[in-house]
Amino acid sequence: MPDKSGSGGQRERAVYIISVAAELAGVHPQTLRIYERKGLVRPHRTEGNTRRYSDEDIRTLRMIQELTQDEGVNLAGVKLIMELQTEIERLRDQVAEVEARLAHRRAIAMPGRRIGADIVPLRSVLGQPWEDTRR
């Protein structure tokens, strides 16, 4: 059920009001307001400024609850974990893009030849500068 939002990219439809979202996440509605103030969740706002939560928001709220209740992480730690998860996903996407471009360039440079993608450190080929390679 994704739809386009003004914040760029695809976003799930935000359909749950705060009381329903709180019940689904197993928290008090005031807790959701605190999470929003801390920047842990950003519910969609209607034209009347009412909070609307998506299924993705509910998953995030449940993860926050798991980290705080089961793992003993404070909200600052939760925020850091969430930022790191976002960064990891961004980097994975970037690596996949670079790998795709590399494969494409290899295919253009050597059509019909399959070249391994292994990266070999130069020192394993040439040896260390202090080693005598003339044997």
C-alpha positions in Angstrom: 0.0 0.0 0.0 2.8 2.5 -0.6 1.9 6.0 -1.7 4.0 9.1 -2.6 4.7 11.6 0.1 6.2 15.1 -0.2 9.2 14.0 1.8 10.5 12.2 -1.2 10.5 8.5 -2.0 7.9 5.9 -1.3 6.1 5.7 2.0 3.5 3.4 3.5 0.0 4.7 4.0 -0.4 6.2 7.4 -3.8 5.1 8.6 -3.7 4.6 12.4 -4.6 7.3 14.8 -2.4 7.7 17.9 -4.7 5.6 20.3 -4.8 2.7 17.8 -1.0 2.9 17.1 -0.3 3.0 20.9 -2.4 -0.1 21.4 -0.8 -2.0 18.5 2.6 -1.1 19.8 1.7 -1.9 23.4 2.5 1.6 24.8 0.6 4.6 26.1 -0.3 7.4 23.6 1.9 9.8 25.7 4.8 7.5 25.1 4.3 7.9 21.3 4.4 11.7 21.8 7.7 11.4 23.7 9.2 9.2 21.0 8.2 11.8 18.4 9.8 14.6 20.4 13.0 12.5 20.7 13.0 12.0 16.9 12.5 8.2 17.1 9.3 8.2 15.0 7.8 10.7 12.6 4.1 10.0 12.0 2.4 11.5 9.0 0.3 14.6 9.8 -3.1 15.2 8.3 -4.2 18.6 7.1 -5.8 19.0 10.6 -2.4 18.2 12.2 -3.6 14.8 13.5 -0.9 12.1 13.8 -1.4 9.1 11.5 0.9 6.0 11.9 1.7 3.5 9.2 2.5 -0.2 9.5 6.1 0.7 9.2 5.8 3.1 12.1 4.2 0.4 14.2 7.1 -1.9 13.4 9.5 0.8 14.5 7.5 1.4 17.7 7.7 -2.3 18.5 11.4 -2.4 17.9 11.8 0.6 20.3 9.8 -1.2 22.9 11.9 -4.3 22.5 15.2 -2.4 22.8 14.1 -0.4 25.8 12.2 -3.1 27.7 14.0 -6.3 26.8 17.5 -5.0 26.1 17.6 -2.1 28.6 18.7 0.5 26.0 17.8 4.1 26.8 16.1 6.3 24.2 19.4 8.0 23.2 20.8 4.6 22.5 17.7 3.6 20.5 18.1 6.7 18.4 21.8 5.9 17.7 20.9 2.3 16.8 18.2 3.4 14.4 20.6 5.9 12.8 23.2 3.2 12.4 20.7 0.8 10.9 19.7 3.5 8.4 23.4 4.1 7.5 24.1 0.4 7.1 21.2 0.1 4.6 22.4 3.2 2.7 25.9 1.7 2.5 24.6 -1.7 1.4 22.7 0.0 -1.4 25.8 1.9 -2.3 27.9 -1.3 -2.4 25.3 -3.0 -4.6 25.3 -0.1 -7.0 29.1 -0.1 -7.2 29.2 -3.9 -7.7 26.6 -3.6 -10.5 28.6 -0.8 -12.2 31.8 -2.9 -11.9 30.2 -6.0 -13.4 28.8 -3.9 -16.3 32.3 -2.3 -17.0 33.9 -5.7 -16.9 31.4 -7.1 -19.3 32.1 -4.2 -21.7 35.9 -4.4 -21.3 36.1 -8.1 -21.8 33.0 -9.5 -23.6 32.8 -13.2 -23.4 35.4 -13.6 -20.7 34.4 -14.2 -17.1 36.7 -12.4 -14.7 36.8 -13.1 -11.0 35.8 -10.3 -8.7 38.4 -11.1 -6.1 40.5 -8.3 -4.8 44.1 -9.4 -4.2 46.3 -7.2 -2.0 49.3 -6.0 -4.0 51.8 -7.2 -1.3 50.7 -10.8 -1.8 51.7 -10.6 -5.4 54.9 -8.5 -5.0 56.0 -9.5 -1.5 57.1 -7.2 1.2 59.7 -4.5 0.5 62.1 -6.1 3.0 61.8 -9.6 1.5 64.3 -10.8 -1.1 62.2 -11.8 -4.1 65.2 -12.7 -6.3 65.5 -16.4 -5.1 
